[in-house]
Amino acid sequence: MCATPPEPQECVGLERSAVWEEVGVEQRLLDTFMGRPDAAVERLKVCLK
């Protein structure tokens, strides 16, 4: 049984699947603990136009 694909508005706020290298993981953790947005995550966010 196949699931139906989500509507674009259902994807807003969800994170895309990604593979992270060590330096990216380290930067992401630092950004999280310092309370700042991570540039890579921001670039991958779903946005409706």
C-alpha positions as CSV (number, residue, x, y, z in Angstrom):
1,M,0.0,0.0,0.0
2,C,1.4,3.4,-1.0
3,A,1.0,6.5,1.1
4,T,-0.2,9.6,-0.6
5,P,2.4,12.3,-1.1
6,P,2.0,15.2,1.3
7,E,0.8,18.6,0.2
8,P,3.5,21.3,0.1
9,Q,2.0,23.1,3.1
10,E,2.3,19.9,5.2
11,C,6.1,20.0,4.6
12,V,6.7,23.4,6.1
13,G,8.6,23.0,9.4
14,L,9.9,19.5,8.6
15,E,13.5,18.9,8.0
16,R,14.7,17.4,4.7
17,S,16.6,14.1,4.8
18,A,20.3,14.8,4.6
19,V,23.7,13.2,5.1
20,W,26.1,15.2,7.3
21,E,29.9,15.1,7.4
22,E,31.6,15.4,10.7
23,V,32.3,19.1,10.4
24,G,28.7,19.8,9.5
25,V,27.5,17.8,12.6
26,E,29.9,19.7,14.8
27,Q,28.7,23.1,13.4
28,R,25.1,22.1,13.7
29,L,25.6,21.1,17.4
30,L,27.4,24.3,18.1
31,D,24.7,26.4,16.5
32,T,22.0,24.6,18.4
33,F,23.7,25.0,21.8
34,M,24.5,28.6,21.1
35,G,20.9,29.3,20.1
36,R,21.7,30.4,16.5
37,P,20.3,29.2,13.2
38,D,22.4,26.8,11.2
39,A,23.1,28.0,7.6
40,A,22.9,24.6,6.1
41,V,19.5,23.8,7.7
42,E,18.2,27.2,6.7
43,R,19.1,26.6,3.1
44,L,17.3,23.2,3.1
45,K,14.1,24.5,4.7
46,V,10.9,24.1,2.7
47,C,9.2,27.4,1.9
48,L,6.1,28.2,0.0
49,K,6.2,30.9,-2.6
